Amino acid sequence: MRTEVVTTLKRQATKLLAELHETKEPILITEHGKPSAYLLDVDDYELMVDRMKILEGIAKGEQAIRDDRTMGMQQAKEKMRKWLK
């Protein structure tokens, strides 16, 4: 992963964005030698957010199983019928 200081971002934002779109490689922006932000291509960011939503859903489902908050198929069908009315 490429690293740039914040002053480079300020001075060469257009160039950095063009390179980002071309290479799709995230850029770590640092301030005072410490990580401050990541520059990501929009498509890559949106894909990452979608993946996180899927993983969060899976984690919620796994927690529901551990907490015994599940229902059988028939019970689920009945509940769905009530929602669809």
N, C-alpha and C positions, 0 to 999 in steps of 0.2 A: 504494500500500500504506500502510496506517495504521501509525503508530509510537506506542508508549506506553512510558513509563518503568516500571521494575519496581515502584516504589511504587504506581502506579496499578493494576497487576495485583494487588498485595497487598491494596489497599483496596477494589477494585471487581471482583474476579474474577467474581462471578456476573453482573454487568452486562456485562462484556467477553465472557464466554462466550455469553450470550444474543445479543449483537450479532453475534458471530462466526457462530453458527448461522443467524442471519437473513440476514446479508449474504454469507456464505461468503468474505469478504475476509480473507486472512491478516493477522495483526498482528505487527509486529516489536517485540520487547521489548528495551529498552536499559538498560544499567547504566553509570552514570558517563559517559553520552554515547556509549557504544560498543554495537554490536549484541551481544546476548547469546543470544536465542532467538526462534523464531517460534511463534506460536500458529496452528494450522491446524485446520479442521474435520476430524473423524475420517474421513469419507468421502473428502474431498479428499486427505488423507494416504495412505490406503490405495490410492487410484487412482494417486497419484504413485509409491508403492512398486512397484505392479504394472508401471507403465510403465518404471521403472528396471530391473526384472528382465528385461523384454523387450529393452530396449536393451543390457543386459549380455550376454544370449544372442546377440544379433546381433553384438556386438563380438567375442565368443568365436568365432563362426562365421567372421567375416571374418579373424581372426587365424589360425584353422586353415587357411583357404585360402592366406593368405600364407606359412604355414609348410609348406605342401604336406602337411597332415595330413587329407586327404580320401580318400574311397573311392568306387568306382563303385556303381551300383545293385545289381548281383549280389553283390558283396562285402558290402554292407550287409545284404541279405536273408539271406545265410548267417550273418552275425554275429547278426542278430536271431533266427534259428532256434535258435541255441545258447542265447541268453538265455531264450527262451520254453520250453525243455525242462524 
